Amino acid sequence: MGKVANRPALEASADVLVIGGGPAGTWAALAAAAKGASVVLVDKGYCGTSGATAPSGTGVWYVEPTVREREEAMGSREALGGYLADRGWMARVLDRTYANMNELALAGYPFPLDEDGRPYRRSLQGPEYMKLMRRRVKQAGVLVWDHCPAQELLTDSYGVGGARGMQLRTGEPWLVKAGAVVIASGGCAFLSSALGCNVLTGDGYLFAAEAGACLSGMEFSNAYAISPTFSTITKTAFYTWASFYRGDGTLIEGAGSQRGRSVIARTLQTQPVYACLDRTTEEMRRWMRLAQPNFFLSFDRLGIDPFTQKFPITLRLEGTVRGTGGIHLIDESCATAVPGLYAAGDAASRQFICGGFTGGGSHNAAWAMSSGSWSGEAAAGYSFGLGRLSGKRELSGLRPTGESASVPVSHGDVRDLAAGVKRQVEPFEINLFRTESGLKQSLARLDRIWLEARGGLADSAADAVKLREVQAMASTARWMYASALARKETRGMHKRLDYPDTDSAQHYRLLSGGLEEVWVKPESAARQAAGEVQAG
Amino acid sequence: MIQLVSRERCVSCSRCIQVCPTRVFDESPEGLPVIARQEDCQTCFMCELYCPVDALYVSPHDHPVETPGERELAQAGLLGSYREHVGWGRGRSPGAAKDASYLMIMEMRRTSGN
């Protein structure tokens, strides 16, 4: 652990530090600033373009506040999610999302009108949305540092008190002391090039675990998106109206976007799969272009007509970005178990509203803006509550240093380590169709990669950042597979070939954590243990 | 992947260097953006959207490929085509205002109801 000594070139003190400038981070920063907090927001890339939302478009779980519509909305995914979601959280997310989306309209987001001339607020175009959020954050007086990846949290006996990281432009360090920190750094898609996702390497999970927080729902982190083999566009909604074919032109029965994705994966294991959006009408083809302009970008540029021509597709891993695993929250303020540390968006577990089913699209978007707002408000309140204490802190960094990190690694080594993690998490035969032997073998390999990455010492600032990403990805994968091994049943997106049925005795959430030794335990057992300690 | 920075069109505003989430560009001594780390490009097309003069071309492939030259791309209407579709740029109105996702949702409900 390194003491905070030498003053870095870029240093600030603030009430709240937000790590990540996507939807959750920007809503968190706005909410904290609205409470009167001074806020610094750091982004690994550029607040406004980085993350899964900015280059994309997304549905939003925006539901009119009538009893009937809400009941329908809350009930729609409960079974798919294996009944691990929570109606209390769902109702709060629906409330906050409704309010935030209406606030976005007032802030100038150009919502379209539907056929009856009413504003339609169930969808957001990513570039427009995030450009607006950046402007709002800046107008609120938030200090935004772009291309400034966080590298470690700073803590003392009172809890988390800031973070430090790297300025990619100069290779110089930065440091922010803050009364509270919100982790909003997104999920982990393992550098699979799913649209906008290569900045999402699970960094926040690693920081939280180093500080002593735990993860939850990590077994629900094997979401795969359909995309053309030649493209990064992982927008899957339109495949609802696609047919899927083998190379010889015969139809693959049962293959589909929603329920037939396993059939596609099975076929891809032995041969190429082709898709064609041939179940669309002329009219549908017209509005599809207006709904998702980026979907057509790759086709237009390659001269392919996706409505009449067959094109090769693949399944790209989106990990926890479309999965639901993430940092475990202990209460409705989005607090973690570590004082001063909050989590929001895909960095946090979305089991509360999605259970074990994908949060991709509307649910994650609603969760990001809701949990972002709550965490920002709570972080501001916590920071104010520190009072005079905030000036007297003795902060240290949490990343492994000194003897534990000493083996020189080259640029090529870092790339190889990242590729090593990908080889364990991308294959369907390991991560989608799960078995005890497959998971155990992979976990052992990931343990070795973790040890190598943790002990590595990169020779440039840029590679040091990438090495940290490898540590985060390896850790994420280990929590993922350890949780998948512990859940000896099939539930939500977690499919065990050796336990193909849902087991009512395992109707609980799984917590996980640990870096040197990974651990997993049911949430109920953890709660009981905590209760016993309190009672004792 | 990012394939082209048109020296002819570029006005050295550095916007692409600034907005690229994976820091693919560096600034040359003459102030022009250069593709310094192509392997880090995640093919998200954001640089194209933020380029005020349509000087960039991102090929849809997630790996380096042979792409047509600048003249061919311009003739095919591909330089700045995404910005046009999204409705960004002078004299355009944001495509978000014409977002027809509600028709998609209606159609999805109809399809799943069958």
Interface residues (C-beta under 8 A of the other chain):
Chain A: K44 G45 Y46 G48 T49 S50 G51 A54 P55 G57 G59 Y109 P110 F111 P112 D114 E115 Y120 R122 S123 L124 Q125 P127 E128 Y129 D146 H147 L168 R169 S193 L195 G196 C197 N198 V199 F230 S231 T232 I233 A237 F238 T240 W241 M284 W287 M288 R289 L290 A291 Q292 P293 N294 F296 L297 S298 D300 R301 L302
Chain B: Q18 V19 C20 P21 T22 R23 D40 Q42 T43 C44 F45 M46 L49 Y50 S59 P60 H61 D62 L78 S81 Y82 H85 V86 W88 S93 P94 G95 A96 A97 K98 D99 A100 S101 Y102 L103 M104 I105 E107 M108 T111
